[in-house]
């Protein structure tokens, strides 16, 4: 089962992943992007592609 993982050393909390994810896996909590619903991830990797800092990896 795919699961997105955020590298918070690289993440700038821009929200691109929130906007691009078709399954609404990401949300902002206290101005920080979090993986709120990892079980909903379909492994499309759109978040990886759209992250300008390369802070997201989808792992199996």
C-alpha positions as a Markdown table, in Angstrom:
| # | Residue | x | y | z |
|---|---|---|---|---|
| 1 | Unk | 0.0 | 0.0 | 0.0 |
| 2 | Unk | 1.5 | 3.3 | -1.0 |
| 3 | Unk | 2.1 | 6.0 | 1.6 |
| 4 | Unk | 3.4 | 9.6 | 1.1 |
| 5 | Unk | 6.2 | 10.6 | 3.5 |
| 6 | Unk | 7.2 | 14.3 | 4.0 |
| 7 | Unk | 10.8 | 15.2 | 4.7 |
| 8 | Unk | 10.2 | 18.2 | 7.0 |
| 9 | Unk | 13.8 | 19.3 | 6.6 |
| 10 | Unk | 13.0 | 20.1 | 3.0 |
| 11 | Unk | 9.3 | 21.0 | 3.2 |
| 12 | Unk | 8.4 | 24.7 | 3.0 |
| 13 | Unk | 4.6 | 24.1 | 3.7 |
| 14 | Unk | 3.7 | 25.6 | 0.3 |
| 15 | Unk | 0.6 | 23.5 | 0.0 |
| 16 | Unk | 1.2 | 22.3 | -3.6 |
| 17 | Unk | 0.6 | 18.7 | -2.4 |
| 18 | Unk | -2.7 | 19.7 | -0.9 |
| 19 | Unk | -3.8 | 21.3 | -4.1 |
| 20 | Unk | -2.7 | 18.5 | -6.4 |
| 21 | Unk | -3.7 | 15.4 | -4.5 |
| 22 | Unk | -6.8 | 13.9 | -6.1 |
| 23 | Unk | -7.6 | 11.9 | -2.9 |
| 24 | Unk | -7.1 | 14.8 | -0.4 |
| 25 | Unk | -4.5 | 12.9 | 1.6 |
| 26 | Unk | -2.8 | 16.1 | 2.8 |
| 27 | Unk | -4.0 | 18.9 | 5.1 |
| 28 | Unk | -2.5 | 21.8 | 6.9 |
| 29 | Unk | -2.5 | 21.7 | 10.7 |
| 30 | Unk | -1.0 | 24.7 | 12.6 |
| 31 | Unk | 0.5 | 26.0 | 9.3 |
| 32 | Unk | 2.3 | 22.7 | 8.7 |
| 33 | Unk | 1.4 | 20.2 | 5.9 |
| 34 | Unk | 0.6 | 16.8 | 7.2 |
| 35 | Unk | -0.3 | 13.4 | 5.8 |
| 36 | Unk | -3.8 | 13.3 | 7.2 |
| 37 | Unk | -5.3 | 10.3 | 5.4 |
| 38 | Unk | -2.4 | 8.0 | 4.2 |
| 39 | Unk | -4.8 | 5.1 | 3.7 |
| 40 | Unk | -6.5 | 7.1 | 0.9 |
| 41 | Unk | -3.3 | 7.4 | -1.2 |
| 42 | Unk | -3.6 | 5.7 | -4.6 |
| 43 | Unk | 0.1 | 6.0 | -5.4 |
| 44 | Unk | -0.3 | 8.4 | -8.3 |
| 45 | Unk | 2.9 | 10.3 | -7.2 |
| 46 | Unk | 1.4 | 13.7 | -8.2 |
| 47 | Unk | 2.6 | 15.1 | -4.9 |
| 48 | Unk | 6.2 | 14.0 | -5.6 |
| 49 | Unk | 6.2 | 15.6 | -9.0 |
| 50 | Unk | 4.6 | 18.9 | -7.9 |
| 51 | Unk | 6.7 | 19.4 | -4.7 |
| 52 | Unk | 9.2 | 22.1 | -5.6 |
| 53 | Unk | 11.6 | 21.0 | -2.9 |
| 54 | Unk | 11.4 | 17.3 | -3.5 |
| 55 | Unk | 10.2 | 16.9 | 0.1 |
| 56 | Unk | 7.7 | 14.1 | -0.6 |
| 57 | Unk | 8.3 | 10.5 | -1.4 |
| 58 | Unk | 5.6 | 7.8 | -1.9 |
| 59 | Unk | 6.8 | 4.6 | -0.4 |
| 60 | Unk | 5.3 | 1.1 | -0.5 |
